[in-house]
Amino acid sequence: MRIRRSVFWFVVICAVLMVLVVWLGGKPTETPSPIMAATNVVPQPSTARAIAATSQPKSAAIPTTAPAARVAPGAPTSTPPSRTKAEQMKEGLGELNDEDIVFYGKVLDQFGSPVGNAKVAGSVQVNNGTREGVDKCSLVTDGNGLFTISGYKGKTLGIWITKNGYVMATTKTSFVYSHLWPEAEQHNPDPNNPVVIKMRKLQGAEPLVGIGKEYRLPFTGAPLFFDLLTGKVSDSGGDLQVVITRAPGSISKQNPGDWSIEFKPVSGGIMESDDATYRVSYEAPADGYQNSDLVQMNHDNPAWFDNIQRVFFLTSRNGQVYSKFYMDFGINGDPNGTIWFQFKGTANANGSRNWEGDSSTVAMTPQ
Protein backbone atom coordinates (compact mmCIF):
# COMPACT_ATOMS: atom_id res chain seq x y z
CA MET A 1 0.00 0.00 0.00
CA ARG A 2 2.83 2.42 0.87
CA ILE A 3 4.64 1.55 -2.39
CA ARG A 4 1.62 2.42 -4.51
CA ARG A 5 1.21 5.74 -2.70
CA SER A 6 4.89 6.69 -3.32
CA VAL A 7 4.64 5.88 -7.02
CA PHE A 8 1.53 8.04 -7.28
CA TRP A 9 3.24 11.15 -5.86
CA PHE A 10 6.32 10.62 -8.01
CA VAL A 11 4.18 10.64 -11.14
CA VAL A 12 2.34 13.79 -10.00
CA ILE A 13 5.60 15.71 -9.34
CA CYS A 14 7.04 14.78 -12.75
CA ALA A 15 3.90 15.96 -14.46
CA VAL A 16 4.05 19.35 -12.67
CA LEU A 17 7.69 19.83 -13.65
CA MET A 18 6.95 19.12 -17.29
CA VAL A 19 4.13 21.67 -17.30
CA LEU A 20 6.45 24.36 -15.82
CA VAL A 21 9.16 23.68 -18.40
CA VAL A 22 6.72 24.03 -21.29
CA TRP A 23 5.17 27.20 -19.86
CA LEU A 24 8.50 28.97 -19.16
CA GLY A 25 10.01 28.02 -22.55
CA GLY A 26 7.20 29.75 -24.45
CA LYS A 27 7.54 33.14 -22.62
CA PRO A 28 9.46 35.89 -24.65
CA THR A 29 12.85 37.00 -23.24
CA GLU A 30 13.14 40.64 -22.14
CA THR A 31 16.28 42.65 -23.24
CA PRO A 32 17.69 44.74 -20.39
CA SER A 33 18.18 48.49 -21.00
CA PRO A 34 21.82 49.70 -21.37
CA ILE A 35 23.27 51.11 -18.18
CA MET A 36 25.19 54.44 -18.43
CA ALA A 37 27.99 54.92 -15.95
CA ALA A 38 27.53 58.09 -13.95
CA THR A 39 30.51 60.45 -13.99
CA ASN A 40 31.41 64.11 -13.20
CA VAL A 41 34.66 64.22 -15.26
CA VAL A 42 34.81 67.22 -17.67
CA PRO A 43 36.35 66.33 -21.07
CA GLN A 44 39.53 68.17 -22.11
CA PRO A 45 39.09 71.02 -24.63
CA SER A 46 40.47 68.96 -27.52
CA THR A 47 38.12 66.06 -26.69
CA ALA A 48 35.16 68.38 -26.34
CA ARG A 49 35.89 69.98 -29.74
CA ALA A 50 36.19 66.54 -31.32
CA ILE A 51 32.84 65.45 -29.84
CA ALA A 52 31.19 68.66 -31.02
CA ALA A 53 32.64 68.21 -34.50
CA THR A 54 31.37 64.64 -34.84
CA SER A 55 27.87 65.70 -33.67
CA GLN A 56 27.54 68.34 -36.43
CA PRO A 57 25.40 67.00 -39.35
CA LYS A 58 26.87 67.27 -42.83
CA SER A 59 23.38 67.48 -44.42
CA ALA A 60 19.78 68.04 -43.38
CA ALA A 61 18.76 65.69 -40.58
CA ILE A 62 16.05 63.08 -41.24
CA PRO A 63 13.29 63.15 -38.58
CA THR A 64 13.31 60.03 -36.45
CA THR A 65 11.93 58.83 -33.18
CA ALA A 66 14.97 56.71 -32.44
CA PRO A 67 16.85 57.75 -29.31
CA ALA A 68 20.01 59.81 -29.87
CA ALA A 69 23.27 57.92 -29.61
CA ARG A 70 25.40 58.76 -26.62
CA VAL A 71 29.16 58.90 -26.36
CA ALA A 72 30.43 57.60 -23.10
CA PRO A 73 33.00 59.84 -21.41
CA GLY A 74 36.50 58.57 -21.97
CA ALA A 75 35.56 56.81 -25.18
CA PRO A 76 38.15 57.15 -27.99
CA THR A 77 37.45 60.01 -30.44
CA SER A 78 38.85 60.76 -33.86
CA THR A 79 41.35 63.69 -34.03
CA PRO A 80 42.38 65.67 -37.09
CA PRO A 81 45.81 64.85 -38.53
CA SER A 82 48.66 67.01 -37.15
CA ARG A 83 49.96 69.81 -39.39
CA THR A 84 53.38 69.60 -40.91
CA LYS A 85 56.10 72.12 -40.10
CA ALA A 86 55.72 73.57 -43.58
CA GLU A 87 51.99 74.14 -42.99
CA GLN A 88 52.67 75.73 -39.60
CA MET A 89 55.34 77.99 -41.16
CA LYS A 90 52.97 79.04 -43.94
CA GLU A 91 50.25 79.88 -41.44
CA GLY A 92 52.70 81.86 -39.27
CA LEU A 93 53.98 83.87 -42.24
CA GLY A 94 50.43 84.61 -43.33
CA GLU A 95 49.46 85.90 -39.89
CA LEU A 96 52.63 87.83 -38.97
CA ASN A 97 54.50 88.62 -42.17
CA ASP A 98 51.72 89.86 -44.44
CA GLU A 99 50.86 93.31 -43.11
CA ASP A 100 49.22 96.35 -44.67
CA ILE A 101 51.89 98.69 -46.04
CA VAL A 102 51.05 102.34 -45.33
CA PHE A 103 53.72 105.04 -45.40
CA TYR A 104 53.54 108.83 -45.09
CA GLY A 105 56.67 110.70 -46.16
CA LYS A 106 57.94 114.23 -46.59
CA VAL A 107 61.02 115.16 -48.64
CA LEU A 108 63.14 118.14 -47.59
CA ASP A 109 66.52 119.49 -48.75
CA GLN A 110 69.44 120.51 -46.54
CA PHE A 111 67.90 123.95 -46.09
CA GLY A 112 64.56 122.58 -44.88
CA SER A 113 62.74 123.41 -48.12
CA PRO A 114 60.25 120.88 -49.55
CA VAL A 115 61.33 118.96 -52.65
CA GLY A 116 58.32 118.77 -54.96
CA ASN A 117 57.90 116.61 -58.06
CA ALA A 118 60.56 114.15 -56.87
CA LYS A 119 60.25 110.56 -58.07
CA VAL A 120 59.57 108.06 -55.27
CA ALA A 121 60.31 104.37 -55.91
CA GLY A 122 58.98 101.86 -53.39
CA SER A 123 59.86 98.16 -53.04
CA VAL A 124 57.63 95.96 -50.89
CA GLN A 125 59.22 92.68 -49.80
CA VAL A 126 56.64 89.89 -49.76
CA ASN A 127 57.01 86.52 -48.01
CA ASN A 128 53.61 85.35 -46.80
CA GLY A 129 54.01 81.59 -47.14
CA THR A 130 52.21 81.55 -50.48
CA ARG A 131 54.33 84.00 -52.45
CA GLU A 132 57.83 85.42 -52.10
CA GLY A 133 58.98 88.39 -54.14
CA VAL A 134 58.93 92.16 -54.54
CA ASP A 135 56.04 94.47 -55.39
CA LYS A 136 57.17 97.81 -56.80
CA CYS A 137 55.42 101.15 -56.91
CA SER A 138 56.27 104.65 -58.14
CA LEU A 139 54.80 108.11 -57.56
CA VAL A 140 55.89 111.73 -57.20
CA THR A 141 55.88 114.17 -54.30
CA ASP A 142 53.45 117.08 -54.25
CA GLY A 143 54.37 120.75 -53.94
CA ASN A 144 54.93 120.35 -50.21
CA GLY A 145 57.23 117.36 -50.66
CA LEU A 146 54.55 114.99 -49.32
CA PHE A 147 53.71 111.50 -50.58
CA THR A 148 51.75 108.43 -49.41
CA ILE A 149 52.24 104.75 -50.21
CA SER A 150 49.34 102.36 -49.50
CA GLY A 151 47.38 99.46 -50.95
CA TYR A 152 50.16 96.87 -50.58
CA LYS A 153 50.80 93.99 -48.19
CA GLY A 154 54.20 92.65 -47.17
CA LYS A 155 56.90 92.59 -44.53
CA THR A 156 59.16 95.57 -45.36
CA LEU A 157 59.18 98.70 -47.50
CA GLY A 158 62.24 100.20 -49.12
CA ILE A 159 62.22 103.76 -50.52
CA TRP A 160 64.50 105.56 -52.95
CA ILE A 161 63.94 109.13 -54.20
CA THR A 162 65.48 110.87 -57.18
CA LYS A 163 65.35 114.31 -58.76
CA ASN A 164 67.68 116.13 -61.08
CA GLY A 165 70.05 118.36 -59.13
CA TYR A 166 69.51 116.41 -55.87
CA VAL A 167 70.99 113.35 -54.17
CA MET A 168 69.67 111.25 -51.32
CA ALA A 169 71.03 112.33 -47.96
CA THR A 170 69.11 110.01 -45.62
CA THR A 171 70.56 106.90 -44.00
CA LYS A 172 67.27 105.14 -43.16
CA THR A 173 65.40 104.07 -46.29
CA SER A 174 63.94 100.71 -45.16
CA PHE A 175 60.93 100.25 -42.88
CA VAL A 176 59.66 97.09 -41.16
CA TYR A 177 55.97 96.13 -40.90
CA SER A 178 56.26 92.41 -40.12
CA HIS A 179 55.33 91.28 -36.60
CA LEU A 180 58.23 88.83 -36.73
CA TRP A 181 60.41 91.81 -35.80
CA PRO A 182 60.43 93.31 -32.27
CA GLU A 183 57.65 95.82 -31.77
CA ALA A 184 60.14 98.64 -31.25
CA GLU A 185 61.51 98.08 -34.77
CA GLN A 186 58.11 98.05 -36.51
CA HIS A 187 57.08 101.15 -38.41
CA ASN A 188 53.90 102.89 -37.22
CA PRO A 189 52.53 105.21 -39.92
CA ASP A 190 51.13 108.54 -38.77
CA PRO A 191 49.55 110.92 -41.32
CA ASN A 192 50.10 113.81 -38.90
CA ASN A 193 53.78 113.01 -38.50
CA PRO A 194 55.24 111.94 -41.87
CA VAL A 195 58.74 110.52 -42.04
CA VAL A 196 61.19 113.23 -43.14
CA ILE A 197 63.54 112.10 -45.90
CA LYS A 198 66.49 114.38 -46.57
CA MET A 199 67.89 115.15 -50.02
CA ARG A 200 70.86 117.34 -50.77
CA LYS A 201 70.50 120.07 -53.34
CA LEU A 202 73.81 119.96 -55.18
CA GLN A 203 75.84 123.14 -54.88
CA GLY A 204 78.41 122.37 -57.53
CA ALA A 205 81.24 119.85 -57.69
CA GLU A 206 84.75 120.71 -56.59
CA PRO A 207 88.04 118.91 -57.31
CA LEU A 208 88.66 116.19 -54.72
CA VAL A 209 91.68 114.09 -53.84
CA GLY A 210 91.27 110.31 -53.66
CA ILE A 211 92.61 108.64 -50.51
CA GLY A 212 93.80 105.12 -51.15
CA LYS A 213 96.90 103.61 -49.64
CA GLU A 214 98.00 100.39 -47.92
CA TYR A 215 100.95 100.25 -45.51
CA ARG A 216 103.01 97.55 -43.78
CA LEU A 217 105.21 99.26 -41.23
CA PRO A 218 107.58 98.05 -38.51
CA PHE A 219 106.36 98.55 -34.98
CA THR A 220 108.57 100.96 -33.02
CA GLY A 221 106.17 102.54 -30.54
CA ALA A 222 106.92 105.99 -31.99
CA PRO A 223 104.08 108.19 -33.38
CA LEU A 224 103.30 107.88 -37.10
CA PHE A 225 102.20 110.88 -39.19
CA PHE A 226 100.12 110.15 -42.30
CA ASP A 227 99.80 112.59 -45.19
CA LEU A 228 96.43 111.56 -46.63
CA LEU A 229 96.89 113.64 -49.78
CA THR A 230 100.22 112.12 -50.84
CA GLY A 231 100.10 108.80 -48.99
CA LYS A 232 103.44 109.43 -47.32
CA VAL A 233 104.37 108.55 -43.72
CA SER A 234 106.76 110.75 -41.76
CA ASP A 235 107.85 111.74 -38.26
CA SER A 236 105.75 114.93 -38.24
CA GLY A 237 103.21 116.98 -40.18
CA GLY A 238 100.61 115.52 -42.50
CA ASP A 239 96.96 115.14 -41.52
CA LEU A 240 96.71 112.32 -38.98
CA GLN A 241 98.98 111.27 -36.10
CA VAL A 242 98.69 107.65 -34.92
CA VAL A 243 100.08 106.28 -31.64
CA ILE A 244 100.16 102.48 -31.14
CA THR A 245 100.91 100.58 -27.92
CA ARG A 246 101.40 96.86 -27.58
CA ALA A 247 102.04 94.36 -24.79
CA PRO A 248 105.27 92.35 -25.11
CA GLY A 249 105.23 88.85 -26.51
CA SER A 250 103.18 87.14 -29.18
CA ILE A 251 99.62 88.36 -29.77
CA SER A 252 96.90 86.33 -31.49
CA LYS A 253 93.34 85.14 -31.03
CA GLN A 254 94.77 82.12 -29.18
CA ASN A 255 96.95 84.40 -27.06
CA PRO A 256 95.12 87.75 -26.66
CA GLY A 257 97.32 90.61 -25.57
CA ASP A 258 96.65 94.22 -24.63
CA TRP A 259 97.02 96.77 -27.41
CA SER A 260 95.65 100.19 -28.32
CA ILE A 261 95.65 102.74 -31.11
CA GLU A 262 94.98 106.48 -30.79
CA PHE A 263 94.14 108.82 -33.68
CA LYS A 264 95.03 112.50 -33.34
CA PRO A 265 94.27 115.07 -36.05
CA VAL A 266 97.09 117.41 -37.03
CA SER A 267 95.83 120.97 -36.38
CA GLY A 268 92.17 119.96 -36.61
CA GLY A 269 89.54 117.54 -35.31
CA ILE A 270 88.32 113.97 -35.81
CA MET A 271 84.83 112.44 -35.71
CA GLU A 272 83.94 108.74 -35.86
CA SER A 273 81.08 107.92 -38.23
CA ASP A 274 79.52 104.88 -39.91
CA ASP A 275 79.18 103.44 -43.39
CA ALA A 276 75.59 104.58 -44.01
CA THR A 277 76.35 108.18 -43.01
CA TYR A 278 79.55 108.15 -45.06
CA ARG A 279 77.67 107.26 -48.23
CA VAL A 280 75.17 110.13 -47.98
CA SER A 281 77.58 112.82 -46.72
CA TYR A 282 78.31 115.32 -49.46
CA GLU A 283 79.48 117.99 -47.07
CA ALA A 284 81.82 117.77 -44.09
CA PRO A 285 80.23 118.52 -40.70
CA ALA A 286 80.74 122.07 -39.50
CA ASP A 287 81.27 121.03 -35.87
CA GLY A 288 81.23 118.06 -33.50
CA TYR A 289 84.88 117.10 -33.96
CA GLN A 290 87.04 115.72 -31.13
CA ASN A 291 90.74 116.12 -30.29
CA SER A 292 91.42 112.38 -30.52
CA ASP A 293 89.85 108.94 -30.85
CA LEU A 294 91.16 106.01 -28.79
CA VAL A 295 90.55 102.29 -29.33
CA GLN A 296 91.69 99.85 -26.62
CA MET A 297 91.79 96.05 -26.77
CA ASN A 298 92.23 94.37 -23.39
CA HIS A 299 93.15 90.68 -23.24
CA ASP A 300 90.19 89.84 -20.96
CA ASN A 301 87.63 91.46 -23.28
CA PRO A 302 85.34 88.77 -24.82
CA ALA A 303 85.16 90.95 -27.96
CA TRP A 304 88.95 91.01 -28.37
CA PHE A 305 90.24 91.24 -31.95
CA ASP A 306 93.64 91.75 -33.51
CA ASN A 307 92.27 94.25 -36.04
CA ILE A 308 89.67 97.03 -36.27
CA GLN A 309 87.75 98.91 -38.97
CA ARG A 310 86.64 102.51 -38.49
CA VAL A 311 85.00 105.32 -40.49
CA PHE A 312 86.22 108.88 -39.81
CA PHE A 313 85.48 112.47 -40.75
CA LEU A 314 88.63 114.56 -40.35
CA THR A 315 89.55 118.22 -40.59
CA SER A 316 93.27 119.01 -40.63
CA ARG A 317 95.89 121.65 -41.46
CA ASN A 318 93.93 124.41 -39.72
CA GLY A 319 90.75 123.80 -41.73
CA GLN A 320 92.45 123.56 -45.12
CA VAL A 321 91.65 119.86 -45.59
CA TYR A 322 88.35 118.03 -44.98
CA SER A 323 88.50 114.24 -45.36
CA LYS A 324 86.21 111.26 -45.02
CA PHE A 325 87.72 107.79 -45.12
CA TYR A 326 87.57 104.14 -44.11
CA MET A 327 90.47 102.88 -42.01
CA ASP A 328 91.47 99.23 -41.52
CA PHE A 329 94.21 98.37 -38.99
CA GLY A 330 95.86 95.16 -37.81
CA ILE A 331 98.26 94.84 -34.89
CA ASN A 332 101.48 92.86 -35.40
CA GLY A 333 101.15 89.38 -33.91
CA ASP A 334 104.94 88.95 -33.71
CA PRO A 335 106.79 91.60 -31.66
CA ASN A 336 109.22 91.99 -34.56
CA GLY A 337 106.51 91.84 -37.23
CA THR A 338 104.79 94.65 -39.10
CA ILE A 339 101.60 96.54 -38.38
CA TRP A 340 99.09 96.96 -41.22
CA PHE A 341 97.07 100.02 -42.35
CA GLN A 342 94.69 100.71 -45.18
CA PHE A 343 92.99 104.05 -45.94
CA LYS A 344 90.24 104.63 -48.53
CA GLY A 345 88.23 107.79 -49.03
CA THR A 346 88.02 111.36 -50.29
CA ALA A 347 89.55 114.70 -49.29
CA ASN A 348 88.84 118.30 -50.23
CA ALA A 349 92.10 120.25 -49.99
CA ASN A 350 90.59 123.60 -51.00
CA GLY A 351 89.50 124.71 -47.53
CA SER A 352 85.91 123.77 -48.46
CA ARG A 353 83.61 121.27 -46.75
CA ASN A 354 82.13 120.29 -50.13
CA TRP A 355 82.45 116.58 -51.03
CA GLU A 356 80.25 116.66 -54.14
CA GLY A 357 83.09 116.20 -56.61
CA ASP A 358 84.38 112.88 -57.85
CA SER A 359 87.60 111.24 -56.69
CA SER A 360 89.54 108.41 -58.24
CA THR A 361 89.15 106.09 -55.25
CA VAL A 362 86.31 103.65 -54.71
CA ALA A 363 85.43 103.50 -51.01
CA MET A 364 86.13 100.33 -49.06
CA THR A 365 83.21 99.00 -47.03
CA PRO A 366 84.31 98.10 -43.49
CA GLN A 367 83.65 94.65 -42.05
C-alpha positions in Angstrom: 0.0 0.0 0.0 2.8 2.4 0.9 4.6 1.5 -2.4 1.6 2.4 -4.5 1.2 5.7 -2.7 4.9 6.7 -3.3 4.6 5.9 -7.0 1.5 8.0 -7.3 3.2 11.2 -5.9 6.3 10.6 -8.0 4.2 10.6 -11.1 2.3 13.8 -10.0 5.6 15.7 -9.3 7.0 14.8 -12.7 3.9 16.0 -14.5 4.0 19.3 -12.7 7.7 19.8 -13.6 6.9 19.1 -17.3 4.1 21.7 -17.3 6.5 24.4 -15.8 9.2 23.7 -18.4 6.7 24.0 -21.3 5.2 27.2 -19.9 8.5 29.0 -19.2 10.0 28.0 -22.6 7.2 29.7 -24.5 7.5 33.1 -22.6 9.5 35.9 -24.7 12.8 37.0 -23.2 13.1 40.6 -22.1 16.3 42.7 -23.2 17.7 44.7 -20.4 18.2 48.5 -21.0 21.8 49.7 -21.4 23.3 51.1 -18.2 25.2 54.4 -18.4 28.0 54.9 -15.9 27.5 58.1 -13.9 30.5 60.5 -14.0 31.4 64.1 -13.2 34.7 64.2 -15.3 34.8 67.2 -17.7 36.3 66.3 -21.1 39.5 68.2 -22.1 39.1 71.0 -24.6 40.5 69.0 -27.5 38.1 66.1 -26.7 35.2 68.4 -26.3 35.9 70.0 -29.7 36.2 66.5 -31.3 32.8 65.5 -29.8 31.2 68.7 -31.0 32.6 68.2 -34.5 31.4 64.6 -34.8 27.9 65.7 -33.7 27.5 68.3 -36.4 25.4 67.0 -39.3 26.9 67.3 -42.8 23.4 67.5 -44.4 19.8 68.0 -43.4 18.8 65.7 -40.6 16.1 63.1 -41.2 13.3 63.2 -38.6 13.3 60.0 -36.5 11.9 58.8 -33.2 15.0 56.7 -32.4 16.9 57.7 -29.3 20.0 59.8 -29.9 23.3 57.9 -29.6 25.4 58.8 -26.6 29.2 58.9 -26.4 30.4 57.6 -23.1 33.0 59.8 -21.4 36.5 58.6 -22.0 35.6 56.8 -25.2 38.2 57.2 -28.0 37.4 60.0 -30.4 38.9 60.8 -33.9 41.3 63.7 -34.0 42.4 65.7 -37.1 45.8 64.9 -38.5 48.7 67.0 -37.1 50.0 69.8 -39.4 53.4 69.6 -40.9 56.1 72.1 -40.1 55.7 73.6 -43.6 52.0 74.1 -43.0 52.7 75.7 -39.6 55.3 78.0 -41.2 53.0 79.0 -43.9 50.2 79.9 -41.4 52.7 81.9 -39.3 54.0 83.9 -42.2 50.4 84.6 -43.3 49.5 85.9 -39.9 52.6 87.8 -39.0 54.5 88.6 -42.2 51.7 89.9 -44.4 50.9 93.3 -43.1 49.2 96.4 -44.7 51.9 98.7 -46.0 51.0 102.3 -45.3 53.7 105.0 -45.4 53.5 108.8 -45.1 56.7 110.7 -46.2 57.9 114.2 -46.6 61.0 115.2 -48.6 63.1 118.1 -47.6 66.5 119.5 -48.8 69.4 120.5 -46.5 67.9 123.9 -46.1 64.6 122.6 -44.9 62.7 123.4 -48.1 60.2 120.9 -49.6 61.3 119.0 -52.6 58.3 118.8 -55.0 57.9 116.6 -58.1 60.6 114.2 -56.9 60.2 110.6 -58.1 59.6 108.1 -55.3 60.3 104.4 -55.9 59.0 101.9 -53.4 59.9 98.2 -53.0 57.6 96.0 -50.9 59.2 92.7 -49.8 56.6 89.9 -49.8 57.0 86.5 -48.0 53.6 85.4 -46.8 54.0 81.6 -47.1 52.2 81.6 -50.5 54.3 84.0 -52.4 57.8 85.4 -52.1 59.0 88.4 -54.1 58.9 92.2 -54.5 56.0 94.5 -55.4 57.2 97.8 -56.8 55.4 101.2 -56.9 56.3 104.6 -58.1 54.8 108.1 -57.6 55.9 111.7 -57.2 55.9 114.2 -54.3 53.4 117.1 -54.3 54.4 120.7 -53.9 54.9 120.3 -50.2 57.2 117.4 -50.7 54.5 115.0 -49.3 53.7 111.5 -50.6 51.7 108.4 -49.4 52.2 104.7 -50.2 49.3 102.4 -49.5 47.4 99.5 -50.9 50.2 96.9 -50.6 50.8 94.0 -48.2 54.2 92.7 -47.2 56.9 92.6 -44.5 59.2 95.6 -45.4 59.2 98.7 -47.5 62.2 100.2 -49.1 62.2 103.8 -50.5 64.5 105.6 -52.9 63.9 109.1 -54.2 65.5 110.9 -57.2 65.4 114.3 -58.8 67.7 116.1 -61.1 70.0 118.4 -59.1 69.5 116.4 -55.9 71.0 113.3 -54.2 69.7 111.2 -51.3 71.0 112.3 -48.0 69.1 110.0 -45.6 70.6 106.9 -44.0 67.3 105.1 -43.2 65.4 104.1 -46.3 63.9 100.7 -45.2 60.9 100.2 -42.9 59.7 97.1 -41.2 56.0 96.1 -40.9 56.3 92.4 -40.1 55.3 91.3 -36.6 58.2 88.8 -36.7 60.4 91.8 -35.8 60.4 93.3 -32.3 57.6 95.8 -31.8 60.1 98.6 -31.2 61.5 98.1 -34.8 58.1 98.0 -36.5 57.1 101.2 -38.4 53.9 102.9 -37.2 52.5 105.2 -39.9 51.1 108.5 -38.8 49.5 110.9 -41.3 50.1 113.8 -38.9 53.8 113.0 -38.5 55.2 111.9 -41.9 58.7 110.5 -42.0 61.2 113.2 -43.1 63.5 112.1 -45.9 66.5 114.4 -46.6 67.9 115.2 -50.0 70.9 117.3 -50.8 70.5 120.1 -53.3 73.8 120.0 -55.2 75.8 123.1 -54.9 78.4 122.4 -57.5 81.2 119.9 -57.7 84.7 120.7 -56.6 88.0 118.9 -57.3 88.7 116.2 -54.7 91.7 114.1 -53.8 91.3 110.3 -53.7 92.6 108.6 -50.5 93.8 105.1 -51.2 96.9 103.6 -49.6 98.0 100.4 -47.9 100.9 100.3 -45.5 103.0 97.6 -43.8 105.2 99.3 -41.2 107.6 98.1 -38.5 106.4 98.6 -35.0 108.6 101.0 -33.0 106.2 102.5 -30.5 106.9 106.0 -32.0 104.1 108.2 -33.4 103.3 107.9 -37.1 102.2 110.9 -39.2 100.1 110.1 -42.3 99.8 112.6 -45.2 96.4 111.6 -46.6 96.9 113.6 -49.8 100.2 112.1 -50.8 100.1 108.8 -49.0 103.4 109.4 -47.3 104.4 108.6 -43.7 106.8 110.8 -41.8 107.8 111.7 -38.3 105.8 114.9 -38.2 103.2 117.0 -40.2 100.6 115.5 -42.5 97.0 115.1 -41.5 96.7 112.3 -39.0 99.0 111.3 -36.1 98.7 107.6 -34.9 100.1 106.3 -31.6 100.2 102.5 -31.1 100.9 100.6 -27.9 101.4 96.9 -27.6 102.0 94.4 -24.8 105.3 92.3 -25.1 105.2 88.8 -26.5 103.2 87.1 -29.2 99.6 88.4 -29.8 96.9 86.3 -31.5 93.3 85.1 -31.0 94.8 82.1 -29.2 97.0 84.4 -27.1 95.1 87.7 -26.7 97.3 90.6 -25.6 96.6 94.2 -24.6 97.0 96.8 -27.4 95.6 100.2 -28.3 95.6 102.7 -31.1 95.0 106.5 -30.8 94.1 108.8 -33.7 95.0 112.5 -33.3 94.3 115.1 -36.1 97.1 117.4 -37.0 95.8 121.0 -36.4 92.2 120.0 -36.6 89.5 117.5 -35.3 88.3 114.0 -35.8 84.8 112.4 -35.7 83.9 108.7 -35.9 81.1 107.9 -38.2 79.5 104.9 -39.9 79.2 103.4 -43.4 75.6 104.6 -44.0 76.4 108.2 -43.0 79.6 108.1 -45.1 77.7 107.3 -48.2 75.2 110.1 -48.0 77.6 112.8 -46.7 78.3 115.3 -49.5 79.5 118.0 -47.1 81.8 117.8 -44.1 80.2 118.5 -40.7 80.7 122.1 -39.5 81.3 121.0 -35.9 81.2 118.1 -33.5 84.9 117.1 -34.0 87.0 115.7 -31.1 90.7 116.1 -30.3 91.4 112.4 -30.5 89.9 108.9 -30.9 91.2 106.0 -28.8 90.5 102.3 -29.3 91.7 99.8 -26.6 91.8 96.0 -26.8 92.2 94.4 -23.4 93.2 90.7 -23.2 90.2 89.8 -21.0 87.6 91.5 -23.3 85.3 88.8 -24.8 85.2 90.9 -28.0 88.9 91.0 -28.4 90.2 91.2 -32.0 93.6 91.8 -33.5 92.3 94.3 -36.0 89.7 97.0 -36.3 87.8 98.9 -39.0 86.6 102.5 -38.5 85.0 105.3 -40.5 86.2 108.9 -39.8 85.5 112.5 -40.7 88.6 114.6 -40.3 89.6 118.2 -40.6 93.3 119.0 -40.6 95.9 121.6 -41.5 93.9 124.4 -39.7 90.8 123.8 -41.7 92.4 123.6 -45.1 91.7 119.9 -45.6 88.3 118.0 -45.0 88.5 114.2 -45.4 86.2 111.3 -45.0 87.7 107.8 -45.1 87.6 104.1 -44.1 90.5 102.9 -42.0 91.5 99.2 -41.5 94.2 98.4 -39.0 95.9 95.2 -37.8 98.3 94.8 -34.9 101.5 92.9 -35.4 101.2 89.4 -33.9 104.9 88.9 -33.7 106.8 91.6 -31.7 109.2 92.0 -34.6 106.5 91.8 -37.2 104.8 94.7 -39.1 101.6 96.5 -38.4 99.1 97.0 -41.2 97.1 100.0 -42.3 94.7 100.7 -45.2 93.0 104.1 -45.9 90.2 104.6 -48.5 88.2 107.8 -49.0 88.0 111.4 -50.3 89.6 114.7 -49.3 88.8 118.3 -50.2 92.1 120.3 -50.0 90.6 123.6 -51.0 89.5 124.7 -47.5 85.9 123.8 -48.5 83.6 121.3 -46.8 82.1 120.3 -50.1 82.4 116.6 -51.0 80.2 116.7 -54.1 83.1 116.2 -56.6 84.4 112.9 -57.9 87.6 111.2 -56.7 89.5 108.4 -58.2 89.2 106.1 -55.2 86.3 103.6 -54.7 85.4 103.5 -51.0 86.1 100.3 -49.1 83.2 99.0 -47.0 84.3 98.1 -43.5 83.6 94.7 -42.1 
